[in-house]
Amino acid sequence: MMINFNSNKMFFFFILLFSTMISISSNSWIGCWIGLEINLLSFIPLITNSNNLLTSEASLKYFLTQSIASINFLFSILLKMILMKNFEMNHLFSIMINSSLLMKMGSAPFHFWFPNIIEGLSWLNCFILMTWQKITPMILMSYYLNKNFLILIMMINTIIGAIGGINQTSLRKLLSFSSINNLGWMMSSILISESLWMLYFLMYSFLISIMCFLFYIFNIYFINQLFIFNMNFLLKFFILINFLSLGGLPPFLGFFPKWIIINFLMMNNFIFISFIFIMMSLITLFFYIRIIYSCIMFNYLKLKWLKINIKNKYLLFILMTSMISMMGMILSTFYFI
């Protein structure tokens, strides 16, 4: 398995889940900070693997960056409590608190640690870092957000996420830049409503879980491995569908939350922001299609030593999730805002 399910790992995994609950249900900023710290200290043992040096490096980098973000967060809170007795809105403090939370979730322009750390993780840990670890900072940010600052950040996120993914050969780094791009969309959804953010987050988590699961089964980490990927055409087709859905191409499920966000942005006259969002989605689709092109168009000789045995239950899971990705827009007929 991707993670050795011994008692220690299970213990830290449950603490990881509960620490998020502590943070988002706390009624004081110090409580939120404590939840974030427990979250950090429970994720590091999940990353580390004594057999792999890259994971040790990744865990150390993760610890350092998250510690800096936590220190900034605590410093901002204490400074605010000392200088201002009541927590009324102040632009400087809101930017300080938001910046430390943006660094926590790996958002641009504090994103430099994020692709480097993901490069050293297993696919399950990549999935946790790209989805679950973003919940706490996003919700804390929604309590005390600076609207103008957030609009600027979400534009930077979409641009860096799209442009940064173009030259990547590692699939983990590519998905990390895709995650940065999607963070921009998530921030715009949290400005609109928390229920819309929940919808977007669940859809994104579902799609990214399929991608991580597929790459884990086939043991693929780099684009050049897709050249020698001689599975049957149906599996390649499923990977194509899920990639296009993640990019937000209209008939697929991934387009649905983006469609709602664009709709709201246009209604509120954010024409320029929606234009940037759509253009950057085109760039992400470009590099997704470029990956799939090598996988589908080139058919190499079968290599005797490359044996991938896929169990039937996995095939059934891939088939079901790909069908949901394809037919997902039918769900939009049942959705009322």
CORTA-V726139 format. One record per residue. RES is the residue in one letter. PSI is psi in radians with two decimals (NA if undefined). OMEGA is omega as a letter, one per 20 degrees, with the letter a starting at -180 (NA if undefined). D_CENTER is the distance of its C-alpha to the mean C-alpha in whole Angstrom. Layout:
RES_PSI_OMEGA_D_CENTER, RES_PSI_OMEGA_D_CENTER
This chain:
M_2.93_a_22, M_-0.55_a_18, I_2.34_r_19, N_1.97_a_23, F_1.06_r_23, N_3.04_a_26, S_-0.61_a_27, N_-0.84_a_26, K_-0.71_r_22, M_-0.73_r_22, F_-0.87_a_24, F_-0.56_r_21, F_-0.76_r_18, F_-0.66_r_20, I_-0.67_r_20, L_-0.76_a_17, L_-0.78_a_17, F_-0.55_a_20, S_-0.60_r_19, T_-0.73_r_16, M_-0.68_r_19, I_-0.83_a_21, S_-0.85_a_19, I_-0.26_r_19, S_0.04_a_22, S_2.56_r_24, N_0.18_r_27, S_2.70_a_27, W_-0.57_r_25, I_-0.69_r_26, G_-0.70_r_25, C_-0.74_a_21, W_-0.73_r_22, I_-0.74_r_23, G_-0.73_r_20, L_-0.70_a_18, E_-0.73_r_20, I_-0.69_r_20, N_-0.80_r_17, L_-0.83_a_17, L_-0.31_r_20, S_-0.41_a_19, F_-0.57_a_16, I_-0.79_r_18, P_-0.48_r_20, L_-0.61_a_18, I_-0.79_a_17, T_2.43_r_20, N_2.09_a_22, S_-0.36_a_26, N_-0.19_a_26, N_2.08_a_24, L_-0.54_a_24, L_-0.63_a_21, T_-0.63_r_19, S_-0.74_r_22, E_-0.75_a_21, A_-0.73_a_17, S_-0.64_r_18, L_-0.79_r_20, K_-0.74_a_18, Y_-0.77_r_16, F_-0.80_a_19, L_-0.85_a_20, T_-0.75_a_17, Q_-0.57_r_17, S_-0.74_r_20, I_-0.77_r_21, A_-0.72_r_18, S_-0.71_r_20, I_-0.78_r_23, N_-0.75_a_23, F_-0.84_a_22, L_-0.73_r_25, F_-0.78_r_27, S_-0.76_a_26, I_-0.85_a_27, L_-0.70_r_30, L_-0.71_a_31, K_-0.70_r_31, M_-0.65_a_32, I_-0.85_a_35, L_-0.56_a_36, M_2.12_a_35, K_-0.75_r_36, N_2.66_a_34, F_0.98_r_31, E_2.82_a_32, M_2.24_r_29, N_2.25_a_30, H_-0.73_a_28, L_-0.82_a_28, F_-0.65_r_27, S_-0.65_r_24, I_-0.69_r_22, M_-0.82_a_23, I_-0.78_r_21, N_-0.69_a_18, S_-0.74_a_18, S_-0.61_r_18, L_-0.60_r_15, L_-0.68_r_13, M_-0.65_r_14, K_-0.74_a_13, M_-0.03_r_9, G_0.58_a_9, S_2.61_r_10, A_2.58_i_13, P_0.33_r_16, F_0.59_a_15, H_-0.06_a_12, F_-0.51_r_15, W_-0.46_a_14, F_-0.96_r_10, P_-0.61_r_11, N_-0.71_a_14, I_-0.72_a_13, I_-0.55_a_11, E_-0.48_a_14, G_0.18_a_16, L_2.79_r_14, S_2.95_a_15, W_-0.60_r_13, L_-0.77_r_12, N_-0.61_r_12, C_-0.77_a_9, F_-0.78_r_7, I_-0.77_a_8, L_-0.60_a_7, M_-0.30_a_3, T_-1.28_a_5, W_-0.68_a_8, Q_-0.16_r_9, K_-0.24_a_7, I_-0.94_a_10, T_-0.93_a_13, P_-0.63_a_13, M_-0.77_a_12, I_-0.71_r_15, L_-0.64_r_17, M_-0.58_a_16, S_-0.36_r_18, Y_-0.51_a_21, Y_1.00_a_22, L_2.59_r_20, N_1.90_a_22, K_-0.86_a_22, N_-0.71_r_23, F_-0.72_a_21, L_-0.62_r_18, I_-0.74_r_19, L_-0.78_a_19, I_-0.71_a_16, M_-0.52_r_14, M_-0.74_r_17, I_-0.72_r_16, N_-0.87_a_12, T_-0.67_a_13, I_-0.85_a_16, I_-0.70_r_14, G_-0.64_a_11, A_-0.84_a_14, I_-0.64_a_16, G_-0.48_a_15, G_-0.18_a_14, I_-0.81_a_17, N_0.15_a_19, Q_2.41_r_17, T_-0.36_r_18, S_2.28_a_16, L_-0.54_r_14, R_-0.74_r_11, K_-0.66_a_11, L_-0.77_r_11, L_-0.49_r_8, S_-0.68_r_7, F_-0.59_r_9, S_-0.65_r_7, S_-0.69_r_4, I_-0.72_r_7, N_-0.78_a_9, N_-0.43_r_7, L_-0.64_r_7, G_-0.76_r_11, W_-0.71_a_11, M_-0.68_r_10, M_-0.68_r_12, S_-0.59_r_15, S_-0.58_a_15, I_-0.44_r_15, L_-0.52_a_18, I_-1.06_r_20, S_2.72_a_19, E_-0.52_r_17, S_-0.63_r_18, L_-0.66_r_16, W_-0.73_r_13, M_-0.77_r_14, L_-0.84_a_14, Y_-0.77_a_11, F_-0.74_r_9, L_-0.74_r_11, M_-0.79_a_11, Y_-0.76_r_8, S_-0.71_r_7, F_-0.82_a_11, L_-0.72_a_10, I_-0.52_r_7, S_-0.67_r_10, I_-0.79_a_13, M_-0.80_a_12, C_-0.69_a_11, F_-0.77_r_15, L_-0.83_a_16, F_-0.55_r_16, Y_-0.77_a_17, I_-0.78_a_20, F_-0.08_a_21, N_0.85_a_20, I_2.30_r_19, Y_-0.35_a_17, F_2.75_a_19, I_-0.66_a_20, N_-0.31_r_23, Q_-0.37_r_23, L_-0.33_r_23, F_-0.69_a_26, I_0.43_a_28, F_1.47_a_26, N_0.91_r_29, M_3.09_a_28, N_2.82_a_29, F_-0.55_a_28, L_-0.73_r_27, L_-0.70_r_24, K_-0.68_r_23, F_-0.67_r_23, F_-0.70_r_21, I_-0.72_r_18, L_-0.82_a_19, I_-0.82_a_19, N_-0.61_r_15, F_-0.78_a_14, L_-0.62_r_16, S_-0.72_r_15, L_-0.62_r_11, G_-0.31_r_13, G_0.73_r_15, L_2.38_a_18, P_-0.85_a_21, P_-0.17_a_22, F_2.98_a_19, L_-0.66_a_17, G_-0.36_r_14, F_-0.49_a_16, F_-0.94_r_17, P_-0.58_r_15, K_-0.64_r_15, W_-0.78_r_19, I_-0.76_a_19, I_-0.80_r_18, I_-0.69_r_20, N_-0.83_r_23, F_-0.72_r_22, L_-0.73_r_22, M_-0.66_r_25, M_-0.57_a_27, N_0.27_r_26, N_0.51_r_28, F_1.13_a_24, I_-0.80_a_25, F_-0.75_a_24, I_-0.78_a_21, S_-0.59_r_20, F_-0.80_r_22, I_-0.75_a_20, F_-0.80_a_17, I_-0.74_a_19, M_-0.73_a_20, M_-0.52_r_16, S_-0.60_r_15, L_-0.70_r_18, I_-0.74_r_18, T_-0.70_r_14, L_-0.63_r_16, F_-0.86_a_19, F_-0.36_r_17, Y_-0.79_a_16, I_-0.61_r_20, R_-0.64_r_21, I_-0.85_a_19, I_-0.56_r_21, Y_-0.81_a_24, S_-0.56_a_25, C_-0.72_a_24, I_-0.76_a_26, M_-0.63_a_29, F_2.26_r_30, N_1.80_a_32, Y_2.90_r_33, L_2.53_r_35, K_2.30_r_34, L_2.28_a_34, K_-0.61_a_36, W_-0.15_a_34, L_1.54_a_31, K_2.05_r_31, I_1.94_r_28, N_1.99_a_29, I_2.23_a_26, K_2.72_a_28, N_-0.61_a_28, K_-0.60_r_26, Y_-0.74_r_23, L_-0.71_r_25, L_-0.72_r_25, F_-0.79_r_22, I_-0.75_r_20, L_-0.81_a_23, M_-0.83_a_22, T_-0.64_r_18, S_-0.61_r_19, M_-0.67_r_22, I_-0.72_r_20, S_-0.69_a_18, M_-0.80_a_21, M_0.05_a_23, G_-0.50_a_20, M_-0.31_r_22, I_-0.54_r_25, L_-0.50_a_23, S_-0.37_r_23, T_-0.35_r_27, F_-0.02_a_26, Y_2.17_r_24, F_2.31_r_26, I_NA_NA_25
